[in-house]
Amino acid sequence: MAGMKRNRLFAAALAVLAAVGIAQLGSGAASDFTRDPNGQAAVETYQIIQSHYLKKLSPQDLKRVLEGAIRGQVDALDDPFTSYSPPRHTKIRNEDVQGEFFGIGVVIQAARPDGTGAKILTVFRGGPAFRAGLKAGDEIVEVDGEDVTGLDLFDIVAKIRGPKGTVVEIGVHRKGSRATLRFNIRREKIEIVSVSKAMVTKDIGYVAIETFLNVKVIDQLKSAIAELKAQGAKKLILDLRDNGGGLLDQGCQVADAFLDHGVIVYTRSREVTRPFCEAGPETAWNGPMVVLVNANTASASEIVSGAMQDYGRAKVIGEKTFGKGVGQNVFTLANGGELTLVTFEWLTPKKRSIHQKGITPDIAVKDTRFPEPLAFEGLGAPAGGEVELIVRDANGQTVKRLKAKVDADGKFSFSEEVPPRPVSSIPGKALLDLKHDAILRKGLEVLGEPVKGF
């Protein structure tokens, strides 16, 4: 593994020369690169591969080599928040940021643990896929006649999206059958709705923000709040659970919708710490509210919850947040790809750094919406047999019986499949489950509407 790491680092320097070009570097950087023995070796390596490798490399082969060099350079930083997006992924990401694209109206997830294949999680009611007859649970196995079962999820998305009004043929396997069902679907404009809402009680509204990676988030939030007010909402629950962040300016605008003064977030770069954005006097909501968070609340979501907490604007309820307190800039590269590079740290209004620390909620409550999957393993069982794990509740009643086969060495293991989290088939409509959601129930209690019977 150590040798592989060195080789990747060695290859990384090649990306700067061959994929970006020395002429595009600053004069100092170009000079440093050509003087450094590793920089010279990178050029030599590329020339040797091109001239002497057993298989003559096609232009596509060379493209893969150079992209591998770029990835190696990024990987050498060992920073989970710095990344490289190849050109084909950049297009999809930019569409997501703009909040709209031309597609068929489904939410898909990887069909396998390695991130390959695609399974339909949700079909948006009234959309092209819905009208064609696709269903949640269908596994996408073909796109325009091409087998996509071994492709990365991102690449499958790129094949499904396309120009307005064009037709894409989707082949799926439906549960209980290995026959391939094929649907011809005309692509239509699909708006990414990142904000959902609902009335929880007659005077408490609920709004959830799924992501900040969408320039339309603030407009969707203001529209949702206006609708909740029209339905009689006097108090508000803002749910930021499982929101991994996104655009810093959208986080600023969302916090500004609830705050009427003060710095929302500071940024600290190599050279300077400065206010990044401040709240103005106008607000979209100035009534009582709470903010819900969990361990997956990160980045721009932590900016919002941190600002609300520092100013005492709302109680933060739930689990300690993820702790992503750094920000990135996106640099467009010569090949059309993008480098997302960590360039600054952000601080809360009280100049708290939360990176790798997270935000501690004012009221700690475990997120109980989704059960923890069970897993077990062991050895010493009779070879070729079967073991059974019996799960009982506090009253001794059997809840589950889990079975696992024993291999020839007496080893056995079992892990439950994690069920997909439900997504509303109606964009913008929130799905609530008071019975299984302890954090939401605590939010209602803090707002003066305790839920009884659970």
N, C-alpha and C positions, 0 to 999 in steps of 0.2 A: 504493500500500500504506500509506503514512504517513497519507493521508486516511482510509482505512478504519479504521486503528487509532484515530484520534482520534474518529471517529464511534462506534465500539464503546465507547470509554471514556465518551463523552458519554452514550450510551444507558444505560450501566451504572448511573448514579446513579438512573435511573428505577426500577430494580428495587427499590431500598430503599424508595422511597415507595409504589409501586403494588403490588408483590408482597408486601412484608412489612408496610408500613403505618407511617407516621410515629409513630402512637400506640404502636407496639410497640418503638420505639427508646428508648434512654435519653434523658432530657430534654435533656442536653447535646448528644447526637448529633442529635436532632431539630432543635434550635435551630440547630446548625451547618449542617445540611442546608438549612433554609429560608432562612438568611441568605446562603449561598453563591450567587453568580450562576449557577453551573453546576447547582446543585440546583434553583433556580427555573426555569432553562431546561429541565431535565428534565421538570418538571411541565408547562410550557408545550408542550413537544414532544408529550407524550402527549395533551394536550387538542387540539392542532392536528390531529394525525393522526386522532384519533377524530372530529373535527367536519368536517374538510375533505378527507381523503384521497378520491381519485376513487371507489374501491370501498368501500362501507360494510362495515366490519369486523364479522364475526360474533364471538360470544364465543370461539370456537375460534381465530379469527385474533388476537384480543387476547391470548389465552393464549400464543400463539407469540411475539408481540411482546415480552411481558413476560419470557418465559423467555429470549428472546434478550438482553434487557437484563441478566438475571442472569448469563448466560454471558459477556457483554461485561465485566462488572465483575470476574469471576473471571479472565478472560483478560488483563485489564489488569495483573494482578499479575505476569504472565509467570513463573509458578512451576509447573513440571511436576508438582508433587505436591499442588497445590491444585486442587480440581475441584468441579463441580456435577453432581449426579445428579437428573434429573427424577423425579417420583413413580413412573412406571412402571418405572424402573431401580432405584429404591430398594428396592422390594419384592423384586426378584430378589436384590439384594445382601444384604439382610437374611436371606433364605432360605439363601443360601450361607454366611453367617456362622454360622447356627444348625446347619448341616451336614446339613440334610434338606429335602426338598420333595416335592411330588406331580408326577410326570412319567412319562416312558416309558423311561428308562434308557439314554441315549446321551450321548456326548461329541461336540459339533459345533464346527466352525470356520467362519470366513467363507469363502464360495465364491470371492470375488473380492478383489483387492488393496485395494479401497476400503472393505472391511469389511462389504459387503452379501452377502446370500444365505447359505446354510448347507449345509455338506457334513458327512456323518457320518464322524467319525474313528474312533470305537469304539462297538460295541454290547455292553453288559454282558451276559455270559452268564447266562441264566436270568431276565433282566428282561423287562418287557412288550414292548419293541421286539424283543428276541431271539425271543420266542415268536411274535410276529406275523410275523416274516420279514424285517425290515429288515436291511441289511448295511452294513458299513463301505465307504465310497466312494459311497454313495447321495447324490444331491443333493436336498435338500428344496426342492420348488418350490411346494407348496401346504400350507396348514394350515386345516382346516375349509373347504375350497373356495376360500380366498383365495390369490391369487398373492403369494408372499413373496419372489420372486427379487430384488426391488429394495429390500427392507427391511434395516435395520441388524440385525446379528446379535443384539444385545440384545433387539430387538423381536420377533424370531422366537422366541427363548427364552421370552419372556413369553407368547406365544401357545401354545406347546407345553405349558408348565406350566399347572396348573389345579387345581380342587378334587378331593379324593380320590374315586375311583370314577367320575369322569366320563369320557366317551369323546372322544378327539380323532382326527380323520381327517388322516393324513399322506400327502401325495402326493409321490412321488419320481421322479427320473429315474435309471435305472441305466446304468452304463457300457455303451456300445455300442447304446443305444436311446434314442429321444426320446419313447417312449410314457410316459405318466404312470401309475405303479403306485400304487394307493391302499390304505392300511391303516387300519382302525379299531382303535385301541389304547386300552384302559382305563388311566387314570392310576393309578399306585400310589406308595406311599411309597418314595422313593429316598434312600438315605443317601450323603452325599458322603464318600468314603474318601480321605483325604489322606496316608495313611502306607502304604507297601508294604514288603514284607520278603522275604528269601530266605536260605538257607544257601549260602554261597559255597564253603566247604570244610567238612570234618567238624567244625571247631571255630571257624570264623569266620562270624558272622552279618552280614547286611547289612540296613539299614533306611534308606529314603528318605522324606523329608518333602517333599511337592509344594508345599504352601502353608501359611501360618499363618493364613489367612483362614477359620478354621473353629474353633468353640469346642470341637470334639471331638478336636482334634489330640493333646492330651496324653494323653487316654484311649486313643486309637488307638496312640500310641507305646508306652505302658506295656504294652498288650496284645500288641503285636508283639514287644517285648523279652522278655516272659514266654514267648511261644511259641518264640522263638529259644533261650532258655535251656533250655527243655524238650527242644529238639532237639540240645542239646549245645554251644551257642555259648559259647566262653570269651573270645573277642575280638570287637570290634564295629566295623563301618564305618558311619558316619553320613553319608549323602549329602544335601547341601543344594544341589546344583547345580540351576540353573534355578528355584530357589525365590525368588520375588520378594517374600516377606515377607507381612505381614498384621497380625494382632493382636499388640500389644506384650505383653500378658499371656500369650499362648500362647508367645511367644519366651522369656519369663521362666520359664515352667513347664517348657519343654523343656530349657533350660540347667540348671535346678534338678534335673532328672532325672539329671544327670551330675556335678553339683558338690555338695559337702557343706558349703560355707561361703563367705562373702564376698559382696560386692555384685556383682550380675550386670550391671546397667546404671545409669548416671546419666542424668538428664534436666536440660537447661539451657533455661530459658525466659527471658523478658525480665528477670524479677526475681531468679531464684534457680537454683542448681545443687544438686540433691539426689539421694540414692539413690532409684531407683524400685522396685527389688526386690532381694532378697537370697536366697541359697541356704540351705536348711535342712539338717539332718543326714541326712535320709532321701534315698536315691537309688534310681533304678530300675536303674542300671547303674554299677558301680564298677570294672569290669575294664578291660584295655587297649583303646584305641580310636583311630581316626583320623576326621577330618572332611574330606569332599570338597567343594570349592567350584569355581565357575567365574565367568565375567564376568557371568552373570545372577543370581548369588547376591546378594540385596539385602535391606536393611531388617532385619526380625526375624531373617532368616537370618544376617545379619552380626552381629547382637547375640549370637546363640548362638556362632558361630565365633569372634568377638572375645573373648568370655568364656573359651572353651575355650583359646584361644591365650594370653591374658594370665595365666591360672593354670597354664599348662603341663599342662593336663589331657589334651590330645590334639594331635597334629601336624595342622596344617591343610595340605591337599595340593590342588594344582590351579592355577587362574588367579587373578589379582588380582580381587577382587570388585567389584561395581557401584559402591558408594560412595553409598548412600542413607542418610545419617546424621541425617535429620530425621523428626519424627513429627507426626501430624495428630490433631486432634479433629474429630468429626463433629457438626454442628449441624443439627437438624431445622428446616426452614423452614415458614412458614405454609401454603404450597401442598402440603405433603407431600413435597417434595423434600429433598435433603440437601446441605449445604455441607461438604466435607472441606477443612479449612484447616490449613496448617502452623503449629503453635503452639510447637514446642520442638525442640531438637536433643538427640540422645542421645550418650553417651560410653561407651567400654568401661570395664571395672573399673580400668584404669590411667589413666582419663580421657583416652583418645585420641579425638579427633574424626576420624571417617572420612568425613565428607561430601565427596563429589567426589574422594575419595582412594582409598577402598576398603581392604580388608584384604589385605595382602601375605601370601601363603601361606608357611609354613615351608619347603615343598618345592614349587617351581614345575614344573608339568607342563601341557602344552597339552591341551585337551579334544579328543579325536580321535574321539568317537563318531559325529559327523555330518559328512559331507564338505562342504567349502565349495562352493557352487554356482558354476559358471563363467559368466562374462559377457564379451562383447567387442563392440566397435563400431568403425566406421571410415568412411572415405569415399574416393572416387576409383575405385571399382570400376565396371565397365561397367554402365550403367543397365539395369535389368530382368533382370539376370543373377542369379547365385548364388555365394556364397563359402563356402569350407569351412575350418574350423579343425581341425587334427589334433593331438590331445593324446597325447604319448608318455610312458612312464615312464622311470626312470633308465637302463634297459637299452635304450632306443630302441624298445621295443615299443609299437605303437599301442593306446591305451586307449580313446579316444573319437574320433568324427568328428562335428563340430557344423556345421550348415549354416544360413545365413541368406540371405534374399532381399535383393536390392539395389533401392532405390527409383529413381525417375526422376532424382534428383539425385546418384546414385552413393553414397548413404549406406546403411549396413547396421548391424544390431545384433542381438545374441542374448543371451538370459539363460536359464539353466537353471531349471526349476521346482524349488523347494525341496520335497523329499518330506516328508510329515507324519512327525513323530516317533512311533514306535510306542508305543501305550498298551495295557496288558494288558486283556484282556476279562474278567479275573477281578479284581474290586476287592481291593486289598491284596496282590496277588501281583506281585513285582518282576520286570521283564524285564532280564536281564543279558547283556552281550556282551563277554566278556573279550578276544576277539580285537581288537576295535576300540576298546576303552576303556583308554587309557593311564593315566588318573588312577586308575581302579579297580585296575589292575595294580600301580601304585606303592603304593597303600594296602595291598594284600596283602603286598607286599615289606616295607614298614615294620613290618607286624605279624608278620613272620617267615615268610611263606608266599609266596615269589616264584613267579610263573607263568612257565613256560618254554615255548619253542616259538613265540613271536610276535616 
